[in-house]
Amino acid sequence: MTAQQWQASSSGLDGFVLVEHQPSAPGPGQVRVDVHAAGVNPADLKHVRRTDPADFPVPVGYEIAGVVTAVGPGAVGGSGELSVGDRVAAFRVHGGYASELTLPAEKAFVLPDTVDDITAAGLLLAGTTAADMLHRSGATSGDTIVVHGASGAVGATLLQLAAHAGVRVIGTANPRRLDAVRRLDADAVPYGSGLLDRLRTAAHGEITAALDLTGTDEAIHASLQLVADRSRIITAAAKAAADEHGIVAVAGLDPRSTAYRDAMRPILIDLVATGELEVPIARTFPLADAVDALRLVASGRAGGKVVLTVPR
């Protein structure tokens, strides 16, 4: 049966088209995967908007979960040997909004039976971003940190990884999402006027680092006031502010982050498999409704991971 894949023919959501797609037979170092679920991320639309008009159409989507259906010569996965029938999660792929995909085997990690496809499809991008930010902050057991945007997919993962490391977190969030922050054993502080004073009151002492997932002026200002060492203010959403103020901007393709994130992928899968890490799934959409899913993610109101599912 012919596979389907979403491709963007222009820089906006109106240019997304679901097309028939025939994945190639896997060549050396490649595998073909029957996609069961695909993660939807803000980076997906950012990638499309950065694309040179001459390069359209482009496939969309970076992370998937599914079953290996063919293995090319010399193909070795990120977690070891791969065989037909293996359940895998894969990131960073090219064109994950699809029902079938051929990809570099090194991007694929075998999934334990305890990790379902939807969870796996939402884990690797948000999870490695969270792990990288915590690592770059240098926070250790006994420290107190602030996480701006703590109720989203990356924020929720950050809270859990910090708790696992013995780091206390004060998480900022929309007032309607404070319970989601408290549920993960963090102190919750609402956005809005007076944020800096509320954070100081909640801290009961020194704040070691501030991790920003919102990119707002409010978050950057508060972080600069609370943390003296600007190398311990980490943002995943405000590159211009990082350049202006001398704080740290992280990105998946930054050489300082790539090796660490690659090493963390199997560790994150193991944490989910043992129940030590929860992936906050906000909503699922069928593959045919990918534009609606991406529109929700781009709005910033998803409140967790959004995942596409592929009807079997």
N, C-alpha and C positions, 0 to 999 in steps of 0.2 A: 504494500500500500504506500502511496506517495505521502511523504511527511509534509507538515506545515511549518512555516516559520514567519515570524513578524520581521519586516524590514522597514526602515525609515527612508522615504524618498525625498524628504526635506527636513528642515530643522525643527518643525513643530509637530505636535501630536496629530494634527490633521494630515500629516504626511505618512502616518503609519499604515501599512498594508499587510494583511495576512496572505501569504502567497504559498503556492505549492513549491516544495523544496525537496530535492533528492540528495541526501547526504552522500558524500563520496565514500568508497571503500577505504578503510583505514590503511594508511601507508606506514612506513617504518616509524615506530615510536608513537603511534596513534591508536585510539580506540573509538568505536562507534557506540553511542549510548541511546537507548530508548528513554526519552525524557518523561519522567512522571510529575515533576514539579520544578518550577523556576522561581528564584527570588527576584523581587522587584525592588529597585533601589534608586535613590535620587541620582546616582552616578549614571544610570542608564540614559536618562534624558539629557544630562550634561554632556555625555559623550556625543549624542546626536547633534546637539547644538554647537559643539566644537568642530564638527566635521566640515571639511572643505566641500563646498557645493559640487565640485567636480568628482568627488568620491561617492556620492549617492548613487544607488541605494546602499544602505549598510544594515547588516543584521544587528539585532538588539539583544542585550541581556548578558550578564556576567556569571551567574551562578545557577547550578542545576543539581537535581538529584534524579537518579534513574537506574537502569539496569544495562550492563555491558552486553552488547549483541554481537560484537566482532572485535578482534584484537589483531593489530598489525604486527609485523616482525619487530622483535626487540622492544616491544612496548612494556614499560615498567611504570606502575602507578606511583603516586606520591607516598603511598603507604606500603609499596612492595608489588609483587607480581599480581597481575590481573587476569581473570578468566571470564569467558562468556558465562553470563548468569550472575556475576557479582553485582550487588547493589553498591552504588557509589554516590558520593557528592563530589562536585567538581567546581573549581574556581581557579583562575580567571579564564573563562571561556569566551568565545566570540559568537554571539548569536544564540543565547540560551533560551529566548522566547520561541521555543520550537518543540515539535513532538519527537524529533530524532536529530542527533548531532554527532559529527565526527570532531574529535578534539585531541590535543596532546595528552598522552597517557599520564604524564607527570602531574597534570592538574587534577587527577581523579584520586579519591581516597575511598577505600572500602569502608562500608558502613556496618556497624554492629546491628544485630537484629533488633536491639532495643531503641534504635533511632529511626523514626518514620521519615518518609520522603519529604513531607511538608516541613518538618522541623529541620531536616538536613539542608533543604533548599534555602532556608532563611538564616543559616548559621555562619557561613564562612566569611562573607564580606563584613557584616556588622561585628562578628566576633573578633576577627583579626584587627579591625579598626580599634575596638575597645581595648584589646590586649596591648596593642602598640602604644596607645595613648597612656595607659597606666604605666607601661614600661618606661616610656620616655619621661614621665613625670618624676621617676625615681622614688615614688612613694613606697614606704615599707610599713611593716606592722607597727601600730601605735600612732601613725600619722593621721591627720585629718585633711581631707581634700574636698573641694567643691566640684561638682559636675553640673554644668549648665546644660539643660535639655535632658534631664535624667529619666524621663518617662518614655522616650522613644526606644527604638530597637537597639541602637548602639549604647544609649544611656543605661538601659536595663541590664545589658550584658556587663557594662562597666561596674555597676553596683554589685553584681554578683562576684565578679573577679576580684574587686577590691575587698569585699567581705571575706572571700576565700584567703586573701593575703593578710587579713587582720587590719585593713585600712578602714578608718571611719569615713563615711561619705555624707556630705550635706548636698542634697540634690535639688536643683531648682526646676520648676515645671509650671505649666499652666495650672491655675487654681483647680480646674476640673480634673486634673491628673495627679493630684498629690497623693491620693490613696495608692496609686500604682507604685509610687516611689517608696512609700512607707512599707508596702508589702514586701519589699526587698531589703528591709532592715536598714534603710537610710533615713536620715532626718530630712523632711520635706519643707521647702521654702518656696512660696509662690513668686512668680515674676511680678514686675510692676514697681511703681513708685515706692521708694524706701527699701529696695532690695539690699543695698549694701548694709544698711543698719540691721536688717533681719539676719543677714549672713553672719555679721559680727556677733550678734546675740546668740545665734545657734552654735557658733564655733566653740565657745567657752575656752578660748585660747588661740594658739597659733594655727593658721591654715598653711599647710605645707605646699600645696599645689592647687591649681585650678585648671579644669579640663572643659573646654567649650565645644559644644555640639550645635550651637544655635547661630553663631556668627553675628549676634546683635550687638549694637553699641553698648547696651546696658550690661550685657555679660562681660564684654571686654573691659569696660570701665571698672566694674566691680572686681574683676580679676586683678587688674593692675593695682588697685588700692589694697587688696588683701594679701598679695604674694609679692614679696620684695625681689626674689630671684626670678627674673623674667624667663630664664631657661626652664622654669617649672610651671609656666603658663603655656598650655598646649591647646591648639585649636585645630579642628578638622573642618571648619566652616568659614574662616575669615582670613584668607591668605593676605589680603591687602592690609588688614590690621596687624598681622604678624610682621609684615615688612615695615610698617610704620613704627611699631612699638618695640621691635626686637624680641617678640615672643616666638614660640615654635609652632609652625604649621606642619601637620603631618598629611601625607598622601600615600596611597598604596604603591605608586611607582617611584617614590623617593628611595634611592639606594639605601638610605639609613633605616628605612622601614621594611623594605622588601624581604630581606633575609630573615628578619625576626618574624614577620607575618607568615612566611612560608613554614618556618619551624613550628609555629603555633597551631597550624591547621589540624594535624592529627591529635594534638593535645586537647583542643576544643572539642573535637568529636568524642574523645574519651570522656571528657567531663560531662557531656550531654548523655552519653551512654550509661554512666554511673549515677545519673540523677543529680550531679553537683552543679549543673548549669541548665537553666531553662531558657529556651528561645521564645521570646514574647510574640506569638503569632496574633496579629490584630485581625486579619481578614484574608480569605482566599477568594480568588476569581478563576473562572475557567479560562483557558488559553485564549479563547475567542474574544474575551473581554479585557485584553491586556491594556488597551488604551484607558479604560475606566480605572484599572488598577494603578497605572502610572500617574493618572491625573490625581488620584487620592494621595499617592506618595509625594508628588510634587507640591501638594497643598500644605504639607507639613502637619497634617491633622490625623495621620494614620494611627498614631499611638502604639506602634509596634511594627513587626514585620508583615509585609504583604507578599503573598505567594500565589503564583499561577499554578493551576492544576491541569493536567492533560487527561481528558477523558480516555479511558481504556476501551 
